[in-house]
Amino acid sequence: MEALYLLVPLSVVLVFGALWIFFKASDNGQFDDLVGPALRVLQDDDSSSS
């Protein structure tokens, strides 16, 4: 029972920390274009000089 006095506040802090990191990444534009980089990998780039 005494472990709950440590684990409950620790889990609340962990959840708020994860939400803070998510919203900070969202504000910085981390999740703006999720499709573009995946499609860029598939494009054939023959214009490079070999």
Backbone bond lengths (Angstrom), bond angles and torsions (degrees), N, CA, C in turn:
res aa  C-N    CA-C-N  psi(-1)  N-CA   C-N-CA  omega(-1)  CA-C   N-CA-C  phi
1 M - - - 1.453 - - 1.523 111.42 -
2 E 1.340 116.88 -34.95 1.460 119.69 -179.63 1.524 112.07 -67.62
3 A 1.322 116.47 -24.84 1.462 119.84 179.83 1.527 111.29 -66.67
4 L 1.322 117.81 -27.05 1.467 120.51 179.60 1.522 111.50 -65.61
5 Y 1.333 117.12 -30.30 1.466 120.32 178.46 1.519 111.59 -65.05
6 L 1.308 117.31 -23.10 1.456 121.19 176.27 1.528 111.29 -95.68
7 L 1.321 116.83 -42.38 1.461 120.07 -171.94 1.518 113.85 -73.62
8 V 1.317 118.47 -35.77 1.470 120.08 -178.94 1.530 110.85 -66.80
9 P 1.335 120.56 -51.56 1.471 118.27 177.02 1.524 112.94 -63.52
10 L 1.327 117.02 -34.38 1.455 119.65 178.34 1.520 111.39 -64.76
11 S 1.321 117.90 -40.44 1.462 120.74 178.51 1.524 111.51 -69.32
12 V 1.330 117.56 -35.22 1.472 120.22 177.00 1.523 109.88 -65.51
13 V 1.321 117.56 -42.67 1.468 121.22 177.75 1.526 110.38 -63.85
14 L 1.313 117.23 -40.03 1.458 121.12 179.49 1.528 111.69 -64.56
15 V 1.324 117.45 -41.18 1.468 120.82 178.92 1.524 110.49 -66.01
16 F 1.334 117.03 -44.38 1.463 118.98 178.50 1.522 111.70 -65.56
17 G 1.313 117.52 -35.01 1.463 120.71 175.82 1.517 111.80 -64.56
18 A 1.320 116.65 -43.34 1.466 120.04 178.80 1.528 111.21 -65.22
19 L 1.321 116.88 -40.39 1.474 119.83 177.24 1.523 111.37 -65.25
20 W 1.323 116.75 -38.08 1.466 120.23 178.93 1.531 110.48 -64.60
21 I 1.331 116.72 -42.53 1.469 120.08 178.42 1.523 110.44 -65.34
22 F 1.336 117.81 -40.60 1.462 120.63 179.62 1.520 111.30 -63.54
23 F 1.343 117.50 -47.81 1.455 119.41 -178.45 1.523 112.01 -69.77
24 K 1.305 118.20 -30.83 1.467 120.62 175.84 1.531 110.04 -66.59
25 A 1.324 117.25 -42.59 1.460 120.85 177.22 1.522 110.87 -66.58
26 S 1.319 116.92 -36.41 1.458 120.41 178.86 1.525 111.20 -67.73
27 D 1.314 117.44 -39.12 1.466 120.56 178.06 1.522 111.97 -67.89
28 N 1.313 117.44 -30.01 1.466 121.01 -179.97 1.516 112.95 -83.32
29 G 1.332 118.28 0.14 1.459 121.24 176.03 1.514 114.04 86.32
30 Q 1.313 118.44 20.35 1.453 121.71 -178.78 1.520 111.90 -63.25
31 F 1.324 118.23 -32.50 1.455 122.01 -174.21 1.524 112.48 -108.82
32 D 1.324 118.63 22.37 1.461 121.02 -177.28 1.528 112.20 -70.95
33 D 1.323 117.28 -49.29 1.465 120.69 -176.26 1.519 108.75 -124.99
34 L 1.320 116.38 98.37 1.459 120.35 -179.85 1.522 112.35 -92.43
35 V 1.330 118.13 -17.93 1.459 121.56 -175.24 1.527 111.01 -92.99
36 G 1.328 118.24 -34.00 1.459 122.27 -175.18 1.514 114.83 -56.30
37 P 1.323 120.12 -52.01 1.464 119.59 -179.62 1.530 113.03 -62.63
38 A 1.319 117.77 -32.75 1.465 119.96 178.92 1.528 110.46 -68.98
39 L 1.316 117.36 -36.42 1.462 119.93 179.05 1.524 111.76 -76.69
40 R 1.325 117.87 -30.22 1.455 120.80 178.63 1.521 111.86 -64.68
41 V 1.326 117.58 -30.00 1.459 120.85 178.24 1.521 110.16 -66.70
42 L 1.320 116.53 -33.99 1.461 120.69 -176.12 1.530 113.12 -81.37
43 Q 1.323 119.31 -15.72 1.455 121.70 -178.93 1.512 109.90 -71.23
44 D 1.318 114.90 139.35 1.462 120.60 179.78 1.528 108.55 -86.29
45 D 1.288 116.28 122.68 1.460 121.60 -177.92 1.521 108.85 -108.51
46 D 1.338 115.72 88.18 1.466 120.77 179.99 1.508 112.45 -92.35
47 S 1.331 118.00 0.15 1.457 119.85 -175.46 1.521 112.91 -83.82
48 S 1.321 119.09 1.06 1.459 120.09 -179.98 1.526 109.68 -77.37
49 S 1.325 115.20 144.57 1.459 120.00 -178.62 1.526 108.82 -87.60
50 S 1.318 115.79 127.39 1.475 120.18 -177.94 1.502 110.95 -106.05
